[in-house]
Amino acid sequence: MTAYGNFPGSRPRRLRTTPAMRRMVAETRLDPANLILPAFVREGIDAPVAVSAMPGVHQHTLDTLRKAAVEAVAAGVSGIMLFGVPEEAKKDARGTAGTDPDGILQAGLRAVREEVGDDLVVMSDLCLDEYTDHGHCGVLDGDGRVDNDATLERYAEMAQVQADAGAHVVGPSGMMDGQVGVVRDALDQTGHEDVSILAYTAKYSSAFYGPFREAVGSSLTGDRKTYQQDPANARESLRELALDLAEGADMVMVKPAGPYLDILAKVADSVDVPVAAYQISGEYAMIEAAAEKGWIDRDRAILESLTGIRRAGARMILTYWATEAAQWLGRDGRR
């Protein structure tokens, strides 16, 4: 067919002709250093326990947690975020196992630091939900509602014991008003000025948390809609962002990632601190389930989902595929 005049004068396809060309002009790059591995450590087990709703994910023993940390370092992953799973009998209304210096999360933190030192940024989930017999992220008042200010007192205690156990970063995730400021004060007053805070700034009340609740053995009945954000709201996330930064957050996070890429982009465009996004259990489970059925290409879908989160503005991505994806990226530079 004969072209007329300068039509088509511009041919964007010229920059898509080969893998090398596409790699050279790529606007978004995904690197192992962008990835953080969430990991579960469970008390009272002598072998890893598979999480049925998250194929490939396990509740670790202290020994297998150490191994997972070493593998993450070898793959080039930047960090590991630890969640503790206590014995059911140790749960109570105030989540005291979460502030026990010898509790399972603190034991996990010490184990990972002993194994990898500073070669991995060791992060800890700072929340009560794994340790309460009611499954909520805080202390309940006489009417069964989460008491914001009483919960903050417990978070201050958690911050100290997690920092004492070796956390480089604490992640207050309960969405209590004022949590970042209280945690910052608690850390500073106990000689932990160098411990960073990754604020769960925009944590939405999401249906996609379902598999996670199996992973941590959650005792929750009901929901968390009175403290986690309403999925219908966007501007509210920027209000939460301003508050967290004013209270001393070093890094901020959007959770979940995939369904909230618009929020992630707004947050990333608004700040000059590092921005994280958490690709949560339901996002992981959907891809794994569809791939198991043969409906999608698993590896391509994983990398595409991670690239989309990175493209939306996340500098760090918490993903259960962190080590596996980092190995792919380190091997052949795929995005």
C-alpha positions as YAML, in Angstrom:
chain: A
units: angstrom
residues:
- id: 1
  name: MET
  ca: [0.00, 0.00, 0.00]
- id: 2
  name: THR
  ca: [1.39, 3.39, -0.99]
- id: 3
  name: ALA
  ca: [1.67, 5.93, 1.82]
- id: 4
  name: TYR
  ca: [0.25, 9.37, 1.09]
- id: 5
  name: GLY
  ca: [2.21, 12.40, 2.16]
- id: 6
  name: ASN
  ca: [3.68, 11.85, 5.55]
- id: 7
  name: PHE
  ca: [1.05, 9.31, 6.64]
- id: 8
  name: PRO
  ca: [1.87, 7.59, 8.85]
- id: 9
  name: GLY
  ca: [4.58, 10.05, 9.79]
- id: 10
  name: SER
  ca: [5.04, 8.60, 13.23]
- id: 11
  name: ARG
  ca: [5.41, 4.87, 13.82]
- id: 12
  name: PRO
  ca: [5.63, 4.05, 17.54]
- id: 13
  name: ARG
  ca: [5.99, 0.39, 16.62]
- id: 14
  name: ARG
  ca: [9.60, 1.08, 15.60]
- id: 15
  name: LEU
  ca: [10.45, 1.16, 19.32]
- id: 16
  name: ARG
  ca: [8.85, -2.24, 19.93]
- id: 17
  name: THR
  ca: [10.65, -4.27, 17.30]
- id: 18
  name: THR
  ca: [12.99, -6.41, 19.46]
- id: 19
  name: PRO
  ca: [13.39, -7.38, 23.11]
- id: 20
  name: ALA
  ca: [16.55, -5.28, 23.29]
- id: 21
  name: MET
  ca: [14.75, -2.26, 21.85]
- id: 22
  name: ARG
  ca: [11.82, -2.63, 24.25]
- id: 23
  name: ARG
  ca: [14.18, -2.99, 27.19]
- id: 24
  name: MET
  ca: [16.17, 0.09, 26.16]
- id: 25
  name: VAL
  ca: [13.14, 2.41, 25.96]
- id: 26
  name: ALA
  ca: [11.18, 0.97, 28.90]
- id: 27
  name: GLU
  ca: [9.75, 3.73, 31.08]
- id: 28
  name: THR
  ca: [9.36, 1.53, 34.15]
- id: 29
  name: ARG
  ca: [11.98, -0.82, 35.50]
- id: 30
  name: LEU
  ca: [11.38, -3.52, 38.06]
- id: 31
  name: ASP
  ca: [14.41, -4.53, 40.10]
- id: 32
  name: PRO
  ca: [14.91, -7.05, 42.92]
- id: 33
  name: ALA
  ca: [15.69, -4.11, 45.18]
- id: 34
  name: ASN
  ca: [12.09, -2.92, 44.77]
- id: 35
  name: LEU
  ca: [10.76, -6.07, 46.45]
- id: 36
  name: ILE
  ca: [9.95, -6.91, 50.08]
- id: 37
  name: LEU
  ca: [8.95, -10.41, 51.21]
- id: 38
  name: PRO
  ca: [6.10, -10.75, 53.74]
- id: 39
  name: ALA
  ca: [6.66, -13.85, 55.89]
- id: 40
  name: PHE
  ca: [4.74, -15.64, 58.64]
- id: 41
  name: VAL
  ca: [6.41, -17.26, 61.64]
- id: 42
  name: ARG
  ca: [4.27, -19.56, 63.75]
- id: 43
  name: GLU
  ca: [4.72, -20.67, 67.31]
- id: 44
  name: GLY
  ca: [4.55, -24.33, 68.33]
- id: 45
  name: ILE
  ca: [5.26, -26.06, 65.01]
- id: 46
  name: ASP
  ca: [8.28, -28.15, 64.02]
- id: 47
  name: ALA
  ca: [7.74, -28.04, 60.25]
- id: 48
  name: PRO
  ca: [6.34, -25.40, 57.87]
- id: 49
  name: VAL
  ca: [2.57, -25.38, 57.49]
- id: 50
  name: ALA
  ca: [1.13, -24.65, 54.04]
- id: 51
  name: VAL
  ca: [-1.44, -21.87, 53.72]
- id: 52
  name: SER
  ca: [-4.16, -23.56, 51.69]
- id: 53
  name: ALA
  ca: [-5.53, -20.34, 50.18]
- id: 54
  name: MET
  ca: [-2.04, -19.16, 49.14]
- id: 55
  name: PRO
  ca: [-0.30, -21.93, 47.18]
- id: 56
  name: GLY
  ca: [3.44, -21.81, 47.81]
- id: 57
  name: VAL
  ca: [3.19, -19.74, 51.01]
- id: 58
  name: HIS
  ca: [3.87, -21.29, 54.42]
- id: 59
  name: GLN
  ca: [3.78, -20.47, 58.09]
- id: 60
  name: HIS
  ca: [7.44, -20.82, 59.01]
- id: 61
  name: THR
  ca: [9.30, -22.30, 61.92]
- id: 62
  name: LEU
  ca: [12.16, -20.20, 63.21]
- id: 63
  name: ASP
  ca: [14.59, -22.39, 61.27]
- id: 64
  name: THR
  ca: [12.75, -22.20, 57.96]
- id: 65
  name: LEU
  ca: [12.27, -18.46, 58.47]
- id: 66
  name: ARG
  ca: [16.04, -18.14, 58.68]
- id: 67
  name: LYS
  ca: [16.36, -20.08, 55.42]
- id: 68
  name: ALA
  ca: [13.76, -17.86, 53.71]
- id: 69
  name: ALA
  ca: [15.68, -14.77, 54.79]
- id: 70
  name: VAL
  ca: [18.94, -16.15, 53.39]
- id: 71
  name: GLU
  ca: [17.24, -16.97, 50.08]
- id: 72
  name: ALA
  ca: [15.79, -13.47, 49.90]
- id: 73
  name: VAL
  ca: [19.22, -11.92, 50.40]
- id: 74
  name: ALA
  ca: [20.72, -14.14, 47.72]
- id: 75
  name: ALA
  ca: [18.02, -13.09, 45.26]
- id: 76
  name: GLY
  ca: [18.62, -9.39, 45.91]
- id: 77
  name: VAL
  ca: [15.36, -8.70, 47.74]
- id: 78
  name: SER
  ca: [15.61, -5.57, 49.90]
- id: 79
  name: GLY
  ca: [13.45, -6.41, 52.89]
- id: 80
  name: ILE
  ca: [11.35, -8.90, 54.81]
- id: 81
  name: MET
  ca: [8.15, -8.02, 56.71]
- id: 82
  name: LEU
  ca: [7.43, -10.42, 59.56]
- id: 83
  name: PHE
  ca: [4.05, -11.43, 60.96]
- id: 84
  name: GLY
  ca: [3.78, -13.53, 64.11]
- id: 85
  name: VAL
  ca: [1.29, -16.37, 64.58]
- id: 86
  name: PRO
  ca: [1.01, -17.21, 68.29]
- id: 87
  name: GLU
  ca: [-0.46, -20.33, 69.83]
- id: 88
  name: GLU
  ca: [-4.23, -19.99, 70.13]
- id: 89
  name: ALA
  ca: [-4.13, -20.38, 73.91]
- id: 90
  name: LYS
  ca: [-1.92, -17.29, 74.20]
- id: 91
  name: LYS
  ca: [-4.45, -14.94, 72.62]
- id: 92
  name: ASP
  ca: [-6.33, -12.61, 74.95]
- id: 93
  name: ALA
  ca: [-8.38, -9.42, 74.84]
- id: 94
  name: ARG
  ca: [-5.33, -7.15, 74.99]
- id: 95
  name: GLY
  ca: [-3.04, -9.12, 72.69]
- id: 96
  name: THR
  ca: [-0.37, -9.47, 75.35]
- id: 97
  name: ALA
  ca: [1.57, -12.06, 73.33]
- id: 98
  name: GLY
  ca: [2.32, -9.24, 70.92]
- id: 99
  name: THR
  ca: [4.27, -7.30, 73.55]
- id: 100
  name: ASP
  ca: [5.94, -10.28, 75.19]
- id: 101
  name: PRO
  ca: [9.69, -9.86, 74.61]
- id: 102
  name: ASP
  ca: [9.81, -13.62, 74.07]
- id: 103
  name: GLY
  ca: [6.72, -13.72, 71.85]
- id: 104
  name: ILE
  ca: [6.88, -15.40, 68.47]
- id: 105
  name: LEU
  ca: [7.27, -12.23, 66.40]
- id: 106
  name: GLN
  ca: [10.11, -10.98, 68.58]
- id: 107
  name: ALA
  ca: [11.74, -14.42, 68.37]
- id: 108
  name: GLY
  ca: [11.42, -14.26, 64.58]
- id: 109
  name: LEU
  ca: [12.97, -10.82, 64.43]
- id: 110
  name: ARG
  ca: [15.95, -11.95, 66.50]
- id: 111
  name: ALA
  ca: [16.38, -15.07, 64.38]
- id: 112
  name: VAL
  ca: [16.43, -13.16, 61.10]
- id: 113
  name: ARG
  ca: [18.80, -10.50, 62.39]
- id: 114
  name: GLU
  ca: [21.13, -13.20, 63.73]
- id: 115
  name: GLU
  ca: [21.06, -14.92, 60.34]
- id: 116
  name: VAL
  ca: [21.41, -12.03, 57.89]
- id: 117
  name: GLY
  ca: [22.35, -9.01, 60.01]
- id: 118
  name: ASP
  ca: [21.95, -5.83, 57.99]
- id: 119
  name: ASP
  ca: [21.96, -7.56, 54.60]
- id: 120
  name: LEU
  ca: [18.15, -7.44, 54.62]
- id: 121
  name: VAL
  ca: [15.93, -4.67, 55.95]
- id: 122
  name: VAL
  ca: [14.05, -6.47, 58.72]
- id: 123
  name: MET
  ca: [10.55, -5.12, 59.17]
- id: 124
  name: SER
  ca: [7.84, -5.99, 61.68]
- id: 125
  name: ASP
  ca: [4.09, -5.72, 61.50]
- id: 126
  name: LEU
  ca: [3.01, -3.55, 64.41]
- id: 127
  name: CYS
  ca: [-0.58, -4.52, 65.12]
- id: 128
  name: LEU
  ca: [-2.57, -6.49, 67.68]
- id: 129
  name: ASP
  ca: [-4.89, -8.48, 65.43]
- id: 130
  name: GLU
  ca: [-2.80, -11.65, 65.39]
- id: 131
  name: TYR
  ca: [-2.69, -11.72, 69.19]
- id: 132
  name: THR
  ca: [-6.22, -10.79, 70.27]
- id: 133
  name: ASP
  ca: [-8.89, -13.38, 70.93]
- id: 134
  name: HIS
  ca: [-11.44, -11.14, 69.18]
- id: 135
  name: GLY
  ca: [-9.21, -10.59, 66.14]
- id: 136
  name: HIS
  ca: [-9.43, -6.81, 66.06]
- id: 137
  name: CYS
  ca: [-6.43, -4.54, 65.64]
- id: 138
  name: GLY
  ca: [-6.85, -2.93, 69.04]
- id: 139
  name: VAL
  ca: [-8.27, -3.01, 72.53]
- id: 140
  name: LEU
  ca: [-12.05, -3.09, 72.83]
- id: 141
  name: ASP
  ca: [-14.09, -0.80, 75.08]
- id: 142
  name: GLY
  ca: [-17.07, -1.84, 77.21]
- id: 143
  name: ASP
  ca: [-19.37, -1.67, 74.18]
- id: 144
  name: GLY
  ca: [-17.15, -3.90, 72.03]
- id: 145
  name: ARG
  ca: [-15.77, -1.08, 69.90]
- id: 146
  name: VAL
  ca: [-12.07, -0.59, 69.21]
- id: 147
  name: ASP
  ca: [-10.77, 2.00, 71.67]
- id: 148
  name: ASN
  ca: [-8.40, 4.17, 69.64]
- id: 149
  name: ASP
  ca: [-6.43, 5.77, 72.47]
- id: 150
  name: ALA
  ca: [-6.15, 2.66, 74.63]
- id: 151
  name: THR
  ca: [-4.86, 0.86, 71.56]
- id: 152
  name: LEU
  ca: [-2.18, 3.50, 71.02]
- id: 153
  name: GLU
  ca: [-0.75, 2.69, 74.45]
- id: 154
  name: ARG
  ca: [-0.39, -0.92, 73.37]
- id: 155
  name: TYR
  ca: [1.23, 0.11, 70.09]
- id: 156
  name: ALA
  ca: [3.84, 2.11, 72.01]
- id: 157
  name: GLU
  ca: [4.73, -1.05, 73.95]
- id: 158
  name: MET
  ca: [4.88, -3.09, 70.75]
- id: 159
  name: ALA
  ca: [7.21, -0.60, 69.10]
- id: 160
  name: GLN
  ca: [9.70, -0.90, 71.93]
- id: 161
  name: VAL
  ca: [9.79, -4.71, 72.08]
- id: 162
  name: GLN
  ca: [10.03, -5.02, 68.29]
- id: 163
  name: ALA
  ca: [12.88, -2.55, 68.14]
- id: 164
  name: ASP
  ca: [14.60, -4.29, 71.05]
- id: 165
  name: ALA
  ca: [14.32, -7.55, 69.09]
- id: 166
  name: GLY
  ca: [16.12, -6.06, 66.11]
- id: 167
  name: ALA
  ca: [13.57, -4.55, 63.74]
- id: 168
  name: HIS
  ca: [15.07, -1.98, 61.38]
- id: 169
  name: VAL
  ca: [11.56, -0.81, 60.47]
- id: 170
  name: VAL
  ca: [8.20, -1.05, 62.22]
- id: 171
  name: GLY
  ca: [4.96, -0.97, 60.28]
- id: 172
  name: PRO
  ca: [1.99, 0.26, 62.33]
- id: 173
  name: SER
  ca: [-0.91, -1.21, 60.38]
- id: 174
  name: GLY
  ca: [-3.98, -0.86, 62.59]
- id: 175
  name: MET
  ca: [-5.23, 2.46, 61.14]
- id: 176
  name: MET
  ca: [-5.63, 4.04, 64.57]
- id: 177
  name: ASP
  ca: [-5.68, 7.83, 64.58]
- id: 178
  name: GLY
  ca: [-2.35, 9.15, 65.84]
- id: 179
  name: GLN
  ca: [-0.53, 5.81, 65.63]
- id: 180
  name: VAL
  ca: [2.55, 7.08, 63.81]
- id: 181
  name: GLY
  ca: [3.17, 9.89, 66.29]
- id: 182
  name: VAL
  ca: [2.79, 7.61, 69.31]
- id: 183
  name: VAL
  ca: [5.09, 4.99, 67.81]
- id: 184
  name: ARG
  ca: [7.68, 7.63, 66.90]
- id: 185
  name: ASP
  ca: [7.68, 8.99, 70.45]
- id: 186
  name: ALA
  ca: [7.94, 5.50, 71.93]
- id: 187
  name: LEU
  ca: [10.92, 4.64, 69.74]
- id: 188
  name: ASP
  ca: [12.72, 7.92, 70.42]
- id: 189
  name: GLN
  ca: [12.17, 7.71, 74.16]
- id: 190
  name: THR
  ca: [13.64, 4.20, 74.36]
- id: 191
  name: GLY
  ca: [16.84, 4.85, 72.43]
- id: 192
  name: HIS
  ca: [15.59, 3.63, 69.05]
- id: 193
  name: GLU
  ca: [15.88, 6.87, 67.10]
- id: 194
  name: ASP
  ca: [17.30, 5.01, 64.10]
- id: 195
  name: VAL
  ca: [14.35, 2.64, 63.72]
- id: 196
  name: SER
  ca: [12.21, 3.74, 60.77]
- id: 197
  name: ILE
  ca: [8.43, 3.80, 60.47]
- id: 198
  name: LEU
  ca: [6.67, 2.46, 57.40]
- id: 199
  name: ALA
  ca: [3.20, 3.91, 57.83]
- id: 200
  name: TYR
  ca: [0.23, 1.95, 56.55]
- id: 201
  name: THR
  ca: [-1.19, 5.25, 55.39]
- id: 202
  name: ALA
  ca: [-4.05, 4.15, 53.16]
- id: 203
  name: LYS
  ca: [-5.17, 0.71, 54.31]
- id: 204
  name: TYR
  ca: [-8.57, -0.08, 52.88]
- id: 205
  name: SER
  ca: [-11.25, -2.37, 54.26]
- id: 206
  name: SER
  ca: [-10.97, -4.98, 51.53]
- id: 207
  name: ALA
  ca: [-12.43, -8.34, 50.60]
- id: 208
  name: PHE
  ca: [-8.99, -9.29, 49.31]
- id: 209
  name: TYR
  ca: [-7.59, -9.91, 52.81]
- id: 210
  name: GLY
  ca: [-9.36, -13.27, 53.11]
- id: 211
  name: PRO
  ca: [-6.41, -15.64, 52.57]
- id: 212
  name: PHE
  ca: [-4.21, -13.59, 54.92]
- id: 213
  name: ARG
  ca: [-6.57, -14.31, 57.78]
- id: 214
  name: GLU
  ca: [-5.90, -18.00, 57.34]
- id: 215
  name: ALA
  ca: [-2.16, -17.29, 57.21]
- id: 216
  name: VAL
  ca: [-2.16, -15.52, 60.60]
- id: 217
  name: GLY
  ca: [-4.83, -17.70, 62.22]
- id: 218
  name: SER
  ca: [-7.12, -14.70, 62.70]
- id: 219
  name: SER
  ca: [-9.89, -14.91, 65.32]
- id: 220
  name: LEU
  ca: [-11.84, -12.04, 63.76]
- id: 221
  name: THR
  ca: [-15.61, -12.03, 63.64]
- id: 222
  name: GLY
  ca: [-17.29, -9.09, 61.96]
- id: 223
  name: ASP
  ca: [-15.23, -6.53, 60.07]
- id: 224
  name: ARG
  ca: [-12.86, -3.60, 60.47]
- id: 225
  name: LYS
  ca: [-14.86, -0.95, 58.66]
- id: 226
  name: THR
  ca: [-14.81, 1.48, 61.59]
- id: 227
  name: TYR
  ca: [-11.05, 1.95, 61.33]
- id: 228
  name: GLN
  ca: [-9.85, 0.80, 57.90]
- id: 229
  name: GLN
  ca: [-10.65, 3.10, 54.97]
- id: 230
  name: ASP
  ca: [-13.81, 2.92, 52.93]
- id: 231
  name: PRO
  ca: [-13.04, 1.66, 49.38]
- id: 232
  name: ALA
  ca: [-15.30, 4.41, 48.02]
- id: 233
  name: ASN
  ca: [-13.02, 7.20, 49.26]
- id: 234
  name: ALA
  ca: [-9.95, 8.65, 47.56]
- id: 235
  name: ARG
  ca: [-9.43, 12.15, 48.99]
- id: 236
  name: GLU
  ca: [-9.51, 10.68, 52.48]
- id: 237
  name: SER
  ca: [-6.26, 8.86, 51.73]
- id: 238
  name: LEU
  ca: [-4.50, 12.19, 51.16]
- id: 239
  name: ARG
  ca: [-5.76, 13.43, 54.52]
- id: 240
  name: GLU
  ca: [-4.33, 10.29, 56.15]
- id: 241
  name: LEU
  ca: [-1.11, 10.89, 54.25]
- id: 242
  name: ALA
  ca: [-0.73, 14.43, 55.56]
- id: 243
  name: LEU
  ca: [-1.31, 13.28, 59.12]
- id: 244
  name: ASP
  ca: [1.21, 10.43, 58.91]
- id: 245
  name: LEU
  ca: [3.90, 12.69, 57.48]
- id: 246
  name: ALA
  ca: [3.27, 15.32, 60.13]
- id: 247
  name: GLU
  ca: [3.62, 12.62, 62.81]
- id: 248
  name: GLY
  ca: [7.00, 11.46, 61.52]
- id: 249
  name: ALA
  ca: [6.47, 8.66, 59.00]
- id: 250
  name: ASP
  ca: [9.67, 7.82, 57.13]
- id: 251
  name: MET
  ca: [7.87, 5.83, 54.42]
- id: 252
  name: VAL
  ca: [4.21, 5.43, 53.49]
- id: 253
  name: MET
  ca: [2.15, 2.58, 52.10]
- id: 254
  name: VAL
  ca: [-1.01, 1.88, 50.14]
- id: 255
  name: LYS
  ca: [-2.72, -1.45, 50.81]
- id: 256
  name: PRO
  ca: [-4.07, -3.33, 48.83]
- id: 257
  name: ALA
  ca: [-2.08, -2.49, 45.72]
- id: 258
  name: GLY
  ca: [-3.83, -3.70, 42.56]
- id: 259
  name: PRO
  ca: [-7.39, -2.46, 43.22]
- id: 260
  name: TYR
  ca: [-6.05, 0.89, 44.46]
- id: 261
  name: LEU
  ca: [-3.51, 1.92, 41.83]
- id: 262
  name: ASP
  ca: [-5.27, 5.27, 41.50]
- id: 263
  name: ILE
  ca: [-4.69, 5.93, 45.20]
- id: 264
  name: LEU
  ca: [-1.09, 4.79, 44.89]
- id: 265
  name: ALA
  ca: [-0.50, 7.21, 42.04]
- id: 266
  name: LYS
  ca: [-2.04, 10.11, 43.99]
- id: 267
  name: VAL
  ca: [0.11, 9.35, 47.03]
- id: 268
  name: ALA
  ca: [3.30, 8.93, 44.98]
- id: 269
  name: ASP
  ca: [2.70, 12.26, 43.24]
- id: 270
  name: SER
  ca: [2.17, 14.04, 46.56]
- id: 271
  name: VAL
  ca: [5.23, 13.12, 48.62]
- id: 272
  name: ASP
  ca: [9.00, 13.13, 48.66]
- id: 273
  name: VAL
  ca: [9.35, 10.10, 50.93]
- id: 274
  name: PRO
  ca: [9.56, 6.49, 49.69]
- id: 275
  name: VAL
  ca: [6.20, 4.95, 48.80]
- id: 276
  name: ALA
  ca: [5.33, 1.27, 49.23]
- id: 277
  name: ALA
  ca: [2.40, -0.83, 48.10]
- id: 278
  name: TYR
  ca: [1.33, -4.21, 49.44]
- id: 279
  name: GLN
  ca: [0.21, -6.78, 46.88]
- id: 280
  name: ILE
  ca: [-1.97, -8.66, 49.32]
- id: 281
  name: SER
  ca: [-3.04, -12.25, 49.77]
- id: 282
  name: GLY
  ca: [-6.18, -12.06, 47.65]
- id: 283
  name: GLU
  ca: [-4.26, -10.57, 44.74]
- id: 284
  name: TYR
  ca: [-1.73, -13.39, 45.04]
- id: 285
  name: ALA
  ca: [-4.40, -16.08, 45.35]
- id: 286
  name: MET
  ca: [-6.31, -14.92, 42.27]
- id: 287
  name: ILE
  ca: [-3.30, -15.17, 39.99]
- id: 288
  name: GLU
  ca: [-2.21, -18.49, 41.45]
- id: 289
  name: ALA
  ca: [-5.73, -19.94, 41.11]
- id: 290
  name: ALA
  ca: [-6.18, -18.75, 37.53]
- id: 291
  name: ALA
  ca: [-2.75, -20.07, 36.59]
- id: 292
  name: GLU
  ca: [-3.52, -23.44, 38.19]
- id: 293
  name: LYS
  ca: [-6.61, -23.64, 35.97]
- id: 294
  name: GLY
  ca: [-4.47, -22.88, 32.92]
- id: 295
  name: TRP
  ca: [-6.35, -19.67, 32.24]
- id: 296
  name: ILE
  ca: [-3.35, -17.32, 32.37]
- id: 297
  name: ASP
  ca: [0.43, -17.49, 32.03]
- id: 298
  name: ARG
  ca: [1.50, -17.42, 35.68]
- id: 299
  name: ASP
  ca: [4.98, -15.91, 35.34]
- id: 300
  name: ARG
  ca: [3.91, -13.23, 32.88]
- id: 301
  name: ALA
  ca: [0.91, -12.31, 35.04]
- id: 302
  name: ILE
  ca: [3.10, -11.99, 38.13]
- id: 303
  name: LEU
  ca: [5.59, -9.70, 36.42]
- id: 304
  name: GLU
  ca: [2.85, -7.67, 34.74]
- id: 305
  name: SER
  ca: [1.07, -7.10, 38.05]
- id: 306
  name: LEU
  ca: [4.31, -6.05, 39.76]
- id: 307
  name: THR
  ca: [5.25, -3.74, 36.88]
- id: 308
  name: GLY
  ca: [1.83, -2.08, 37.08]
- id: 309
  name: ILE
  ca: [2.31, -1.39, 40.78]
- id: 310
  name: ARG
  ca: [5.77, 0.00, 40.14]
- id: 311
  name: ARG
  ca: [4.50, 2.11, 37.23]
- id: 312
  name: ALA
  ca: [1.81, 3.62, 39.48]
- id: 313
  name: GLY
  ca: [4.53, 4.98, 41.76]
- id: 314
  name: ALA
  ca: [5.57, 2.36, 44.30]
- id: 315
  name: ARG
  ca: [9.27, 2.32, 45.04]
- id: 316
  name: MET
  ca: [8.85, -0.77, 47.24]
- id: 317
  name: ILE
  ca: [6.41, -3.62, 46.68]
- id: 318
  name: LEU
  ca: [5.50, -6.12, 49.36]
- id: 319
  name: THR
  ca: [4.69, -9.32, 47.52]
- id: 320
  name: TYR
  ca: [4.67, -13.01, 48.37]
- id: 321
  name: TRP
  ca: [6.48, -13.58, 45.08]
- id: 322
  name: ALA
  ca: [9.38, -11.35, 46.12]
- id: 323
  name: THR
  ca: [12.13, -13.98, 46.16]
- id: 324
  name: GLU
  ca: [10.90, -15.85, 43.10]
- id: 325
  name: ALA
  ca: [10.40, -12.69, 41.05]
- id: 326
  name: ALA
  ca: [13.76, -11.32, 42.16]
- id: 327
  name: GLN
  ca: [15.43, -14.51, 40.95]
- id: 328
  name: TRP
  ca: [13.83, -14.08, 37.53]
- id: 329
  name: LEU
  ca: [14.83, -10.43, 37.34]
- id: 330
  name: GLY
  ca: [18.36, -11.11, 38.44]
- id: 331
  name: ARG
  ca: [18.73, -13.89, 35.93]
- id: 332
  name: ASP
  ca: [17.57, -12.32, 32.73]
- id: 333
  name: GLY
  ca: [16.47, -8.76, 33.40]
- id: 334
  name: ARG
  ca: [12.80, -9.34, 32.59]
- id: 335
  name: ARG
  ca: [10.36, -6.63, 33.65]
...
